[in-house]
Amino acid sequence: MNIQRASSDAFECPKLTAYQLPARILDRAANGVGWIGLIGAVTSVALTIIQHVLQPEFAAAWTHPVLRLASLCVLFLSVGFVALQRSGRLSKPQLLDLGMIFQVIIAFAAALFEGAAYKDPNAVVVGISGIAVWMMLCGRLLPNAPLKSALTAATCALMWPLGYWADLKIFGYEAMPLSRMLVWVLPLGIIGIWMYVLNHRTLAFYAQQQCAEDVGSYALHMLIGKGGMGEVWRAKHKTLARDAAIKLIRPEVLRSSSGQQELVLRKRFEREAQVTAKLRSPHTVALYDFGEAKCGAFYYVMELIDGIDLQSLVDRFGLMEPARVVHILLQVSQSLEEAHRLGLVHRDIKPRNILLGRLGLEFDFTKVLDFGLVRTIHQEDTHHTITTMDEGATGTPAYLSPEVALGKANVDGRADLYSLGCTAYFLLTGCTVFEATSPTAYAIAHIQTPPPPMSERSELPIPAALEAIVMQMIEKDPANRIQSARELARRLRALKDIGEWSPEQAEEWWETNLPQLAVAARTPEVETEFMFSAQVAHA
């Protein structure tokens, strides 16, 4: 697959002394021009009305034609600024440079209005100038090259003494003492520093966004979710128009880690991509691409599924029918059987990592996600060892097998069957096998505590044969469990007392409960709150 490379400045945040913005960041920065103009127009009218109603001193000063002219100038400049941006007659650098002038003019007008109300030179200064708010807004909505931003911030801060000097000439007021002048100006100097910092942080965010949007042959459109390690984006192939989910390790996560932790994160991410690429089962999420973006973010591209993870499904819709649970387990067993035959153990099977959705015209199609904790069964293969921070127990406490909880080295596919049994237990009862308040307590329960029968915890009747299978899957001793995913599938297909979960029933359920997804084939642009839940789980 083609991995597009852009010039390095397209992905880097400008240096603190830069006088120009990179072209791609420039596009984003210029988008705030219209907003600044609109805010200037609306706010000037609103504040003029408020000051007239609430402050007689301002109303008296505003009778002077200079202030009235200044008010009209602010309004017309703001509207004109919006119109100029929409006309497209100016280049983006010209718009941003014009925005600097606009910021300074509005700051001067604000100073002119504020100073006009201070007839008494000894009046106590309460609060800070409205210029401070204006500067912060501009730093966020209209960022510019760092040097230009610093110049604009300093000039805006100096507009207050200049505006006040103009008021003294217009109204003939007695000048306030230097101490009171400093009370007005010094906070603006502090805000100017923060404006410069905010401007730089905004540019850094734009650079990161741009990096994310130039990942291989895909363009990222929407952030699906964010976790402690990375992000998941909804993306579309630039030429095939195929939707995909792209998982990223954010560069700042790597930079903030120690050298050893960074190596572990990179290995885990790369390992997950490599392992997923080996698997061909239709019930394992497919991997399209893997690489490193110019900004240093690792990414891989996987199929985007219209569906909902089992944790969210039970939380929202309640317990599942036994026949439907068997239908799901049969599909998951296909994914696990392939992985186990390749010598791979998933180690984190749980409801959140199993996605139920629609594939083509087939409903309740199951996908297994997140092979990030996978481990090889062949211990002599040192290249394929698990990558964890402390080489201790890994997985989700409520679904952890006893041998994984004990940190044993000879963990095999039966550990996944234990976790799958815990998942089936949850789907049928709505409860985890054990209730605990800490990972350690969960681990002890999995190792020592006999699991309560499902029939004692479920609101619905559970067929005895199905309960026997699930309870055997969660035996403490791996030797007493069902020994393979293939055997599990055979046992499940032999069940006679669970009823039927037909394709027609599945489609009817989706049309009733998640109609947006049920008709997605006819309306491709439909989006739902469930579409990406499984990909988000371990960003």
FIPATI-311110 format. One line per field, with one value per residue (C-alpha): y, z, x; residue in one letter. Coordinates in steps of 0.25 Angstrom, whole numbers. Layout:
% FIPATI-311110
Y <- [Y;...]
Z <- [Z;...]
X <- [X;...]
resn <- [A;...]
***
This chain:
% FIPATI-311110
Y <- [0;14;22;36;45;60;70;70;84;79;71;79;90;104;107;118;128;125;136;128;116;103;102;91;98;111;105;102;115;123;116;124;138;137;134;145;155;150;151;165;169;163;166;181;183;175;182;196;193;187;199;209;202;199;210;225;229;222;227;241;239;232;245;249;247;241;229;227;227;217;208;209;206;193;188;191;186;173;171;174;165;153;157;158;144;138;145;138;149;149;138;131;138;151;148;145;157;165;158;164;178;175;170;183;192;185;185;200;202;195;203;216;212;207;220;229;224;228;242;241;239;233;223;209;199;186;175;175;181;174;174;162;154;158;154;140;138;142;133;121;125;132;127;132;130;130;143;150;145;151;164;165;162;173;183;180;182;195;199;202;214;219;218;225;236;238;239;250;258;256;259;267;258;258;247;236;233;224;213;212;212;200;193;194;190;180;169;171;168;155;152;155;144;134;138;134;121;118;122;112;101;103;102;89;83;87;80;67;67;69;58;49;53;48;34;25;25;29;42;43;49;48;44;32;30;32;24;24;19;25;29;22;30;28;29;27;22;34;26;14;22;10;13;8;10;15;13;22;23;37;42;50;37;31;44;44;30;25;18;4;8;14;1;-7;1;1;-14;-17;-8;-14;-28;-26;-22;-33;-44;-38;-39;-54;-57;-60;-64;-55;-54;-47;-32;-30;-22;-14;-6;-3;8;20;34;45;51;39;33;18;14;2;2;-8;-11;-2;-10;-6;-12;-12;-19;-29;-21;-9;-18;-25;-12;-5;-17;-27;-42;-50;-62;-75;-78;-65;-67;-80;-74;-64;-74;-82;-71;-67;-81;-80;-68;-74;-88;-81;-73;-85;-94;-83;-84;-70;-68;-55;-53;-42;-49;-41;-35;-22;-29;-36;-28;-32;-25;-26;-31;-29;-35;-44;-39;-43;-45;-46;-41;-43;-30;-26;-36;-26;-36;-48;-58;-69;-83;-87;-82;-85;-74;-62;-52;-55;-52;-44;-29;-24;-13;-23;-37;-40;-44;-37;-36;-31;-35;-40;-49;-54;-69;-75;-78;-64;-58;-67;-62;-76;-77;-89;-82;-88;-86;-92;-79;-72;-82;-79;-64;-68;-76;-63;-55;-65;-65;-50;-51;-61;-55;-40;-42;-45;-59;-52;-38;-31;-18;-19;-26;-34;-38;-43;-51;-58;-61;-67;-75;-80;-77;-87;-80;-79;-86;-78;-83;-76;-62;-61;-55;-64;-80;-85;-99;-109;-114;-100;-97;-109;-105;-91;-96;-106;-95;-87;-99;-95;-106;-105;-120;-120;-110;-112;-114;-106;-96;-107;-116;-105;-102;-117;-118;-105;-110;-123;-116;-119;-111;-97;-93;-86;-73;-71;-60;-55;-54;-47;-37;-34;-31;-21;-14;-13;-9;-3;1;11;-1;-10;-1;4;-4;5;18;18;31;27;28;23;24;9;8;9;5;-8;0;10;0;-1;11]
Z <- [0;-3;9;5;10;12;15;29;32;29;42;51;60;57;66;76;67;54;46;36;37;29;18;24;38;31;25;39;45;34;37;50;42;40;55;60;51;55;70;68;61;71;83;79;78;91;99;94;98;112;115;112;120;132;133;132;131;118;113;115;109;97;93;87;72;73;82;73;60;67;70;56;51;60;54;40;41;47;37;26;31;30;16;12;17;10;-3;-5;-11;-1;1;15;19;15;23;36;35;33;45;53;49;52;66;69;64;73;85;83;82;95;102;96;102;115;117;114;126;136;138;152;152;166;163;168;157;159;149;136;123;113;104;112;107;93;93;98;88;77;82;81;69;60;63;55;54;68;65;59;71;81;73;73;87;91;82;88;102;98;92;106;110;95;96;110;104;93;103;111;98;94;108;115;127;138;136;146;154;149;159;154;140;143;149;135;127;134;134;119;119;126;117;105;110;112;98;92;99;95;81;81;87;77;66;72;72;58;54;62;55;41;44;47;34;26;30;18;7;17;21;35;37;51;65;69;83;91;102;110;99;86;78;68;56;45;32;17;7;-2;-16;-12;-3;7;21;31;46;49;62;66;77;79;78;92;99;94;97;111;114;119;108;113;113;99;94;101;95;81;82;87;76;65;71;70;56;52;59;54;40;41;44;33;40;36;51;53;50;37;37;24;27;37;38;44;41;38;52;59;61;59;53;47;38;41;36;41;46;47;61;76;86;95;108;102;97;110;117;108;104;116;116;103;99;100;85;82;92;85;71;76;83;71;63;73;74;59;62;74;67;56;66;75;63;60;74;78;91;91;106;107;102;109;104;101;91;83;73;68;55;41;30;16;18;30;44;57;50;61;61;71;73;80;79;87;98;90;93;86;92;87;98;91;81;88;77;80;95;101;103;116;126;137;130;140;138;127;123;129;144;143;131;135;135;148;141;135;149;155;144;139;127;120;117;104;97;109;116;105;106;121;118;107;118;127;115;113;127;127;114;120;134;133;144;144;150;162;168;174;177;172;162;173;179;165;163;176;173;159;166;179;179;173;162;166;157;146;149;163;157;144;143;131;130;125;118;127;116;112;127;128;116;121;135;130;122;135;142;151;145;130;129;133;123;109;102;89;82;72;83;88;75;74;87;85;71;78;88;86;96;93;82;69;66;51;42;41;56;56;45;53;66;59;51;65;74;65;52;48;46;41;29;27;14;8;14;15;22;34;47;61;75;74;61;67;81;80;73;84;96;95;88]
X <- [0;5;10;9;21;19;30;34;29;15;15;24;19;26;38;36;43;37;31;23;14;15;5;-4;-5;-7;-20;-25;-21;-28;-41;-43;-43;-58;-61;-52;-60;-73;-70;-65;-78;-87;-80;-78;-93;-96;-86;-90;-105;-101;-92;-103;-113;-104;-94;-99;-84;-82;-95;-91;-77;-83;-91;-77;-76;-63;-68;-80;-71;-62;-74;-78;-64;-63;-76;-73;-59;-64;-74;-65;-54;-64;-68;-54;-51;-63;-60;-47;-39;-28;-18;-18;-5;-11;-23;-15;-7;-19;-25;-13;-17;-31;-28;-20;-31;-42;-32;-30;-46;-48;-37;-44;-58;-52;-44;-56;-63;-52;-54;-49;-34;-34;-45;-42;-38;-47;-44;-36;-39;-47;-35;-30;-42;-40;-26;-29;-40;-30;-19;-29;-37;-27;-13;-1;13;20;27;15;7;17;17;2;0;10;3;-10;-5;0;-13;-19;-10;-11;-26;-26;-17;-27;-38;-30;-29;-44;-50;-40;-39;-29;-19;-19;-6;4;1;-14;-9;0;-12;-18;-6;2;-9;-10;5;3;-9;0;10;-2;-7;7;6;-8;-5;7;-2;-12;-2;3;-11;-12;1;-4;-17;-10;-1;-13;-20;-8;-7;-3;-14;-25;-31;-36;-49;-54;-48;-55;-49;-36;-30;-17;-8;-14;-26;-35;-40;-51;-44;-46;-37;-33;-36;-44;-54;-54;-57;-47;-43;-29;-22;-10;0;1;15;15;11;24;32;27;31;44;53;49;34;35;41;30;19;25;27;13;7;15;12;-3;-2;7;-2;-15;-9;-6;-21;-30;-43;-55;-58;-45;-44;-36;-23;-21;-8;2;13;19;14;24;21;25;12;10;-3;-10;-22;-33;-47;-58;-70;-84;-88;-87;-78;-85;-82;-90;-101;-103;-102;-113;-122;-121;-118;-117;-125;-117;-119;-112;-101;-98;-98;-88;-79;-78;-73;-63;-58;-55;-46;-39;-37;-29;-21;-18;-14;-4;2;-5;-12;-21;-21;-31;-44;-56;-69;-63;-54;-65;-72;-86;-91;-95;-86;-93;-107;-103;-107;-101;-87;-77;-63;-51;-43;-30;-19;-10;-7;-5;6;12;10;24;32;45;42;48;44;29;29;18;21;17;23;26;25;14;-1;-8;-22;-35;-37;-52;-48;-34;-31;-25;-12;-11;-14;-3;7;10;19;12;-1;-8;-22;-29;-27;-35;-46;-47;-48;-59;-66;-66;-72;-83;-86;-88;-96;-106;-107;-103;-92;-78;-74;-68;-70;-58;-53;-38;-30;-23;-37;-41;-29;-30;-45;-41;-30;-38;-53;-63;-72;-86;-96;-102;-116;-115;-111;-120;-133;-136;-136;-123;-123;-115;-106;-102;-99;-91;-82;-80;-77;-67;-60;-57;-51;-39;-30;-28;-28;-42;-47;-52;-38;-40;-48;-51;-57;-65;-71;-75;-81;-89;-94;-99;-108;-123;-130;-126;-136;-132;-126;-129;-124;-138;-139;-125;-130;-143;-135;-126;-137;-145;-133;-123;-130;-119;-110;-120;-123;-108;-107;-117;-113;-97;-96;-103;-95;-99;-93;-90;-82;-69;-70;-61;-50;-50;-48;-33;-29]
resn <- [M;N;I;Q;R;A;S;S;D;A;F;E;C;P;K;L;T;A;Y;Q;L;P;A;R;I;L;D;R;A;A;N;G;V;G;W;I;G;L;I;G;A;V;T;S;V;A;L;T;I;I;Q;H;V;L;Q;P;E;F;A;A;A;W;T;H;P;V;L;R;L;A;S;L;C;V;L;F;L;S;V;G;F;V;A;L;Q;R;S;G;R;L;S;K;P;Q;L;L;D;L;G;M;I;F;Q;V;I;I;A;F;A;A;A;L;F;E;G;A;A;Y;K;D;P;N;A;V;V;V;G;I;S;G;I;A;V;W;M;M;L;C;G;R;L;L;P;N;A;P;L;K;S;A;L;T;A;A;T;C;A;L;M;W;P;L;G;Y;W;A;D;L;K;I;F;G;Y;E;A;M;P;L;S;R;M;L;V;W;V;L;P;L;G;I;I;G;I;W;M;Y;V;L;N;H;R;T;L;A;F;Y;A;Q;Q;Q;C;A;E;D;V;G;S;Y;A;L;H;M;L;I;G;K;G;G;M;G;E;V;W;R;A;K;H;K;T;L;A;R;D;A;A;I;K;L;I;R;P;E;V;L;R;S;S;S;G;Q;Q;E;L;V;L;R;K;R;F;E;R;E;A;Q;V;T;A;K;L;R;S;P;H;T;V;A;L;Y;D;F;G;E;A;K;C;G;A;F;Y;Y;V;M;E;L;I;D;G;I;D;L;Q;S;L;V;D;R;F;G;L;M;E;P;A;R;V;V;H;I;L;L;Q;V;S;Q;S;L;E;E;A;H;R;L;G;L;V;H;R;D;I;K;P;R;N;I;L;L;G;R;L;G;L;E;F;D;F;T;K;V;L;D;F;G;L;V;R;T;I;H;Q;E;D;T;H;H;T;I;T;T;M;D;E;G;A;T;G;T;P;A;Y;L;S;P;E;V;A;L;G;K;A;N;V;D;G;R;A;D;L;Y;S;L;G;C;T;A;Y;F;L;L;T;G;C;T;V;F;E;A;T;S;P;T;A;Y;A;I;A;H;I;Q;T;P;P;P;P;M;S;E;R;S;E;L;P;I;P;A;A;L;E;A;I;V;M;Q;M;I;E;K;D;P;A;N;R;I;Q;S;A;R;E;L;A;R;R;L;R;A;L;K;D;I;G;E;W;S;P;E;Q;A;E;E;W;W;E;T;N;L;P;Q;L;A;V;A;A;R;T;P;E;V;E;T;E;F;M;F;S;A;Q;V;A;H;A]
***
